[in-house]
């Protein structure tokens, strides 16, 4: 049902909003009081537009140490050096615990175990968000998050593992996109064929891809190529 305030309601416990401005108008105040924040995202831009970054950063700084923050990101994000540095900064500056997963991430925010925000599709330049307070649904989402959290890898551990892959990733992705045979690609990079194939396999794993074609698609989604 469409209401007079521009929101779409699906019962009393689910509200669908369009765009971050509307999302923060409705739930932004919760970020200043939250004590337990859980978040899962595929990239660094899903939830916070540039114009809101300073606002949320200031709120987090004022309450540093008072909030338990846990975040899960798709592992492929670490293939970008700038993104890897930003995740390390967030972890150090705000005490956030960050883990990475090679699986697809259901983009979610959970506030104090009472409110869930699910990111939807991008339409006409605006992303849709579902704000859920229905207790049973919230608990179901929390269970999914906890399962993903347990199976994910700590940021520091994974970042050390992916450092060499990150160095070679741009060249490997370019060679894969050009359809160069493994033998020629290995010579271009000064690697043995077995080493090159191992790096490709590691890159695919980091991107959560099951094929070289899918690796290219995922890399484009993350802005790596």
N, C-alpha and C positions, 0 to 999 in steps of 0.2 A: 504494500500500500504506500502511495506517495503522500507525504504529509506536508503541511504548510511551511515547515522549516527547511524543506528541500531534502529531507532524509527519506530513505526507503526502509520501512519497518517490516520485519517478518516475525510477527508476534512481539511480545513485550521484552524478550530476552536477546533479540538480535537486531542490530541496526546496521544498515549498509550505507556507507557514505562515499562520496566521490571526491578524490583529491586530498592532499595532505593538509591543506588549510582547514577544510571541514573536519578532518580527522582530529587535528590538534585543537580545534575549537571545542570539540566534544569531549576529548579525553586528555588534552594536554595538561590539565591541572593535576592529573594522577601522577605524572612523572615527577612532580615536586614533593610528593609524599610517599612514593613507593619505597618499600624496604626489601622487596625481592623481585628482581627483574630478570626474566628469561627471554631470550631472543634467538630466532633462527632466520638466517637470510642467505641468499645466494650471492649478494654483492653488497658493497658499502653504500649504495644509493637507494636501496629499496624503501627505507623508512624515513630518512631525514633529507629533505631538500636543503640546498645550500643556504637558503635564507633562514632556516631554523637551526642550523648547526651551532652558531654562537649561543643562542638562547638555551639550548639543551646542555651544551658544554658548561655554561655558567652554573646551571642548576646542579649538574653532577659535581662540579668542583666544590660548591657550597656544602654538599652532603657527602663528600668523599669519605669512605670508610664506614658509612652508615647503611649502605645499600649492598646487598648481595647481587652481583651482576654476573650472569652466565650467558655466553653467546656461542652459537654454532654457525660456522660458515662453510660453504662448499670449498673443498681443498684447492680447486683450481684457482681460487682467488689469490693464493700465495705465489702463483707463477708470475704475477705482476709485482715488481719490486716495490713500487709506490704503495700498493695495497698491503703488502707484507709489512712495510714500515708503519703504516697507519694502524694495523692491528696490534703490532707490538707497542705502539704509543698508547693506544686505548687500554691495553692490558696493564702497562706500567703506571699510567697516569691516574686511572680510576680504579685500579685493583680488580678489573674484570677478569673472570676466568673464561678463557676462550679455547674452544676445541674446533677441530675441522673434520669434515666428513667427505668421503669420496662419493657418497650417495646423493641423490637429489634431496634438496631441503625444502620442506613445506614452510614457507615464509610466515613466521608467527611471532607475536609478542605476548607474553603472559605477565600480568601485573598482580603481584601479591596472591597468586593462586585464585583470583576472583574474577578477573577480566581478561579475555583473550581477544587479540586483534589479529585477523587473518588478512594477508595481502591478496588482492584479486588481480584480474587482468588490467592491462593498460589500454584505455579506450579514449580516443580523441585527446591524447596527451595527459590524461588523468587516470590514476590508478584507483580502483575501487577497494574499499576496506570493509570487512565485516567485524563489528564490535559485538562480542558475545558475553553475556553474563549468566546464561542458563547454567546452573551448577553442574548438572550431569555432563553437558557438552564440554564445559570448562575442564572437568576432571578427565574426560577422554583425551582432550588435547594435551593436558599435562602428562598423562601416561605416555603418549606418543613422543613428547619432547624428552622425557626421562629416558626412554628406550634409546632414542637417537643420541642423547648425551653420553650414555654408558658405552655406546659402540664407537663414539668419535675419539679422535686422537688429540692430546694436548698440543696447543699451538707451538710451544717451544720445541717439543719432540719432533713434530712434523716439519717445522720450518727448517730444522737442521737436516732432515732427510731430503728435503726438496731443493736445497740450495743449489746443488749441481744441475738439477733438472731445470731450475729457473734460469740459470746462466745459458743453457743451450736451447731453451724453449722457443724463443723467436726464430732462430735459424732452423730448428727442426720443423716447426709449424710451417715455415715458408717452403721448405723442401717437400713436406707432405702435400701442401697445397699445389705445388708445381708438378706433382706426379713423378718426381725423380725416383729412380730405382734405388733400393737400399744400398747397393754396392757403391753407386755414384755419390749418394748422399753421405755415406760414411767417409769416403775419400775427401769430400768437400769440407767436412768437419774435422778431418784428421783423426778419425776413430776407426777401430776395427768394425767389421760388419756386425759381429755379435754384440759389441758394446753399443753400437748405434741402435740396434733392434731392442736392446734392453732399455735404453733411454726412451725410445718411442713407447714401449710398454709402460714405463714408469710415468711418462707424460699422460698417456691415456688413463692410467689409474688415477692420477691427480685430478684429471678433468672429469672423472666418473664416466668415461666413454667406453663403449664396447667395440667400437670400430674406429679406424683412422678417419673416416668421413665424419663420424659423430664427434671425434676430437676436434676437428676443424670447426664444426658448428658451435660446440661449447666454447672454443677459444674466441670465436667472433662474438658470442654472447657476453663474454667477459671483457671484450675490448682488447684482447691480446694480439689479434691480427686485424 
